[in-house]
């Protein structure tokens, strides 16, 4: 989500306080993910969050979540969750 909003500092500052802006950020992330070439996996990594991977397995670290888009299918993972790409 943060990457989708990197070009707009005002939205970045207000996003945490305004539910409407959080929904907008989610919609922008979905739009970006759905534009990816067929067969691509797209990650949306929330602010204050990281993914650490090894041998195809990835673990979410930090305070928020990671959204994994595989085509039109969306999965969300929180702190400590492990997923494979």
N, C-alpha and C positions, 0 to 999 in steps of 0.2 A: 504494500500500500504506500509506503513512504517513497518508493521509487517513482510511482505514478504521479506523485504530487511534488516531486523535487523542483519543478519549474515554477511553483507558486508558493512563495514563502508565507503569504498571509493565510492560506489554507492550512499549511503545516502548523502554524502557531495556534490556530483556532480549532483544529480537528479534534483534539482530545476533549474539548468542552462542549462541542456542538454535535448532537446525534445526527442532524441532517448532513453535516459535512462528513461524518464517518460513513454514512450510507453512500454519499457521493464518491468517496474514495473507493469503497467496495465496488461500485458500479464502474468506475474508471479502470480499476484493476481487472475486472471481468472483461471489459472491452479490449484491453491490451492482450489478455490471455487468449481471447477468442480470435485474435488476428494472427496468432502464431501459425507457422506452417504446419500442415498435417503431420502427425507423428511426434511433434515436439511436446515436451513437458515444460510448463512454466511455473515458477515459484513466486509467490507473493510473500515477502518477509516483512512482518510488522516492525515498527520502530522499537528498539530495545530488545531485539530478538536476533538470533543467529542459528544457522544450521551447521553442524559439524558432521562430516561424512568420511566413511572408510569402507571400501569394498562394496559400494553400491547401497549401503545402509546409512541413513542420515538421521541425526537426533536433533530435536529442537531444544535450544538453550535460551534463557532469558525470561522476560516477563509476559510476553504476548504469544502470538501464534503464527504459524506458517500455513499458507493456502497453496495446495498443489493442484494445478489444472492439467488434466490430460484430455486434450480435446475439449469437449463440453462438460466433462465430469470434474467436479470440484470436491476435494477432500481437505479438511482442516485438522491441523495437529497443534497441540499445546505443549507447554514446557515438559520435557522428559519423554515425549512421544518419539517413536522411531518409525520411519517410513523408508521405502525402497524406491529407487528410480531405475 
